[in-house]
């Protein structure tokens, strides 16, 4: 049995794409899996899991940013509503004063 650490070093040197191509070629021949192939599958699976975790983390960060923007927009709209109500109240007071003193 080959040393798994050395195998993984070899996988790293070859790269993910080359190992995938090699895996597909081995599957096509129908030969029983060797230790190297089993270790390659484990290595690829670990890389895919790491990629999935990284993608999930990025997605979570985007969702947090989206929520932050939405909260700011809500706060701004609430302020705008208060300003609009104040303007209406001021306009009504001005209209009353104008009607009384005219």
Secondary structure, 3 states (H helix, E strand, C coil): CCCHHHHHHHHHHHCHHHHHHHHHHHHHHCCCCCHHHHHHHHHHHHHHHHHHHHHHHHHHHHHHHHHHHHHHHHHHHHHHHHHHHHHHHHHHHHHHHHHHCC
